[in-house]
Amino acid sequence: MTPGTLYLVATPIGNLADITHRALRVLNDVDLIACEDTRHTHKLLNHYGIKTKTISYHEHNEQQRATELINRLKQGTSIAVVSDAGTPSISDPGFRLVRAAIENDIPIVPVPGPSALITALIAAGLPTDEFFFAGFLPARANARRARLTELQSVPGTLIFYEAPHRLAETLKDAYEILGEREAVVARELTKLHEEIKRGRLSELTADYTDEKKDIRGEIVVLIDRNVIGAATPKTVSVAALVDQFEQDGLDHRAALKKAARELGLSRAEAYRKLLSEKSAD
């Protein structure tokens, strides 16, 4: 028997008009839709007149339900997986089912679309050449601070999801551990009350501590890689470092990337500095 296909379908993070034509076609054509919350997904399906049967698939029944869904797929059932908002498997259920499908040679088809972390990143105004998505930080303060300490030296824009009632404490911990950096809080993206606040970590910490009781909705926090006012070895030549690393055996691209990290620069910034140094010779 030919197995069914597992579709991973991205759905809107707020505005229902953001769904793709392909996603609507897949949701209409499959035999079953596995939803994080069937009530939530029915709002989307009803809006577009889709009558496909649904079944719950969330973090509390993921292990048991994954086995059931794999058995259905083996029998030829086509299944679409959706989360409440955005792309499945990104801080949402889906990973275990995908792994099980791979192990059982079941076809997997991604149907791309909205993602809160990418939506926030492109509007933040922070560097996009390299970024690190850390999902949700730990809820407990000590564990959260330990995780932030681990991320201090990541050479890219940091991105987190956060709950409204923890936002002020998370910003405070980030400021104390990561130092003063440019940051962005993106809230309720694509929804009626969309808000994107930009500023330094100290400023955002103060703002959201004052507004603590009024914070609502889905939140993405983004933090720049660079500490404001931190000493940067600007007297060190990018070209000299690149030459040194190439002599150590790295190719030019890898040498430039390593030089950028040594200097606390993005690759684009290091490349511009390299060109500037060469033109000045």
C-alpha positions in Angstrom: 0.0 0.0 0.0 1.3 3.5 -0.9 1.6 5.6 2.2 -0.1 8.9 2.5 1.7 12.2 2.5 2.5 14.3 5.6 2.1 18.1 4.9 3.5 20.7 7.3 1.3 23.7 6.6 2.1 27.2 7.9 -0.9 29.3 8.9 -1.4 33.0 9.7 0.1 34.4 12.9 -2.8 36.8 13.1 -4.2 38.3 9.9 -6.2 35.5 8.2 -5.4 37.0 4.8 -1.7 36.0 5.2 -2.4 32.3 4.3 -1.1 31.1 0.9 -3.2 29.8 -1.9 -1.2 26.6 -1.8 -1.9 26.1 2.0 -5.6 26.5 1.4 -5.6 24.0 -1.4 -3.7 21.4 0.7 -6.0 21.9 3.7 -9.0 21.4 1.5 -7.6 18.3 -0.3 -6.1 16.3 2.6 -8.0 13.6 4.4 -7.2 14.9 7.9 -5.8 18.0 9.6 -3.9 17.6 12.8 -4.3 20.7 14.9 -2.7 22.1 18.0 -6.2 23.4 19.0 -9.1 22.2 16.9 -11.3 25.1 18.0 -8.7 27.7 17.0 -8.1 26.0 13.6 -11.8 25.8 12.9 -11.9 29.6 12.9 -9.5 29.6 10.0 -11.2 26.7 8.2 -14.6 28.1 8.6 -13.4 31.5 7.3 -12.4 29.8 4.0 -15.2 27.3 3.8 -12.9 24.2 4.4 -14.7 21.1 5.7 -11.8 18.7 6.2 -11.9 16.6 9.3 -9.7 17.6 12.2 -7.9 15.9 15.1 -6.1 17.3 18.1 -2.3 17.1 18.1 -0.6 19.1 20.9 2.2 18.9 23.4 0.2 16.9 25.9 -0.8 14.1 23.5 2.0 14.4 21.0 3.7 11.1 21.7 0.6 9.0 21.7 -1.1 10.9 18.8 2.1 10.7 16.6 1.9 6.9 16.7 -1.8 7.0 15.6 -1.1 9.5 12.8 1.8 7.4 11.5 -0.5 4.4 11.4 -3.0 6.3 9.4 -0.3 7.6 7.0 0.9 4.0 6.5 -2.7 3.1 5.4 -2.7 5.9 2.8 -4.3 8.8 4.6 -3.0 12.2 3.7 -2.5 14.5 6.8 -1.8 18.2 7.2 -0.2 19.4 10.4 -0.9 22.9 11.6 -0.1 24.9 14.7 -2.3 27.6 16.3 -0.3 30.2 14.4 2.8 30.2 12.1 4.9 27.2 11.1 4.6 23.8 12.7 7.6 22.4 14.7 8.9 25.9 15.5 8.3 26.0 19.3 5.2 24.0 18.5 4.4 20.3 18.0 5.6 18.5 14.9 9.2 17.4 15.4 8.4 13.9 16.8 5.9 13.3 14.0 8.4 14.3 11.3 11.0 12.1 12.8 8.6 9.1 12.9 7.6 9.8 9.3 11.2 9.8 8.1 11.8 6.5 9.9 8.8 5.0 8.2 9.6 6.3 4.7 6.5 8.5 4.6 6.7 11.5 2.2 6.9 14.8 3.9 6.0 18.1 2.1 6.6 21.5 3.7 4.1 24.2 2.8 5.9 27.4 3.8 4.3 30.6 5.1 4.2 32.9 8.1 6.6 32.6 11.0 6.6 35.1 13.9 10.4 35.0 14.3 11.1 35.9 10.7 8.3 38.5 10.6 9.8 40.2 13.6 13.3 40.0 12.3 12.7 41.7 9.0 11.0 44.6 10.7 13.3 45.0 13.7 16.1 46.9 12.1 18.7 44.7 13.7 21.3 42.8 11.6 19.8 39.9 9.6 22.9 38.3 8.2 23.2 36.0 11.2 20.7 35.3 13.9 20.0 32.7 16.6 16.5 31.6 17.5 16.4 30.3 21.1 12.7 29.7 21.4 11.3 30.3 24.8 13.7 31.1 27.6 13.3 29.1 30.8 10.5 30.3 33.1 12.5 30.1 36.3 14.8 33.1 36.9 18.0 31.1 37.7 17.7 28.9 34.6 16.8 31.9 32.4 19.8 33.8 33.6 22.1 30.8 33.0 20.7 30.4 29.5 21.3 34.1 28.7 24.9 33.7 30.0 25.4 30.8 27.5 24.2 33.1 24.7 26.5 36.1 25.5 29.0 35.4 22.8 26.6 34.3 20.0 27.7 36.4 16.9 24.3 37.1 15.6 20.9 38.7 16.5 19.3 36.8 19.4 15.6 36.0 19.0 13.2 34.7 21.7 9.5 34.1 22.2 8.2 35.3 25.6 5.1 35.3 27.6 3.6 38.7 28.6 3.8 38.1 32.3 7.6 37.3 32.1 8.6 40.0 29.6 9.7 42.7 32.1 11.8 40.2 34.1 13.4 38.7 30.9 14.4 42.2 29.6 15.9 43.0 33.0 17.9 39.7 33.1 19.0 40.3 29.5 20.2 43.8 30.3 22.1 42.7 33.4 23.8 39.7 31.7 24.2 40.7 28.1 24.9 44.4 28.8 23.5 47.4 27.1 22.4 46.5 23.6 19.9 47.6 21.0 16.7 45.5 21.2 13.2 45.2 19.9 10.0 43.9 21.4 7.5 42.9 18.7 4.0 42.2 20.0 0.8 40.9 18.3 2.4 40.9 14.8 -0.1 41.3 11.9 -3.0 41.7 14.4 -5.1 44.8 15.1 -2.9 45.9 18.0 0.5 45.2 16.4 3.3 47.0 18.3 7.0 47.1 17.6 9.1 48.9 20.2 12.8 49.6 19.5 15.4 50.9 22.0 18.2 49.9 24.3 17.7 47.1 26.7 17.7 49.5 29.7 15.0 51.6 28.0 12.7 48.7 27.1 13.2 47.2 30.6 11.9 50.4 32.1 9.0 50.7 29.6 7.7 47.2 30.2 8.2 47.3 33.9 6.0 50.3 34.1 3.4 48.7 31.7 3.7 45.2 33.3 0.0 44.8 34.1 -1.2 45.9 30.6 1.0 43.6 28.4 -0.9 41.1 26.4 -0.5 38.9 23.3 2.2 37.0 21.4 5.7 38.5 21.9 9.0 38.2 20.1 12.1 39.7 21.7 15.2 40.5 19.5 18.6 41.6 20.8 21.5 42.9 18.9 24.8 41.0 19.0 26.9 44.1 19.9 27.3 45.6 23.3 27.0 49.4 23.2 30.2 51.1 24.2 32.1 47.9 24.3 35.8 48.2 23.3 36.3 46.9 19.8 39.8 46.4 18.5 39.4 48.8 15.6 43.2 49.2 15.3 43.4 45.5 14.3 43.4 45.1 10.5 40.8 42.8 9.0 43.1 42.1 6.1 45.9 41.1 8.5 43.6 38.7 10.4 42.3 37.2 7.1 45.8 36.7 5.9 46.8 35.0 9.2 43.8 32.7 9.1 44.4 31.8 5.4 48.0 30.9 6.3 46.6 28.6 9.0 44.7 26.7 6.3 41.3 28.4 6.1 39.8 29.4 2.7 39.1 33.1 2.2 35.4 32.9 3.1 36.0 31.0 6.3 39.0 33.3 7.2 36.8 36.4 6.8 34.0 34.9 8.9 36.5 34.1 11.7 38.1 37.6 11.5 34.6 39.1 11.8 33.9 37.1 15.0 37.3 38.1 16.4 36.5 41.7 15.9 32.9 41.6 17.0 31.7 42.5 13.5 29.1 41.1 11.2 30.5 39.4 8.0 29.1 42.3 5.9 30.8 44.9 8.1 34.1 42.9 8.1 33.9 42.6 4.3 33.4 46.4 3.9 36.3 47.1 6.2 38.5 44.7 4.3 37.7 46.4 1.0 38.3 49.8 2.6 41.7 48.7 3.9 42.8 47.2 0.6 41.7 50.4 -1.3 43.8 52.5 1.2 47.0 50.5 0.5 
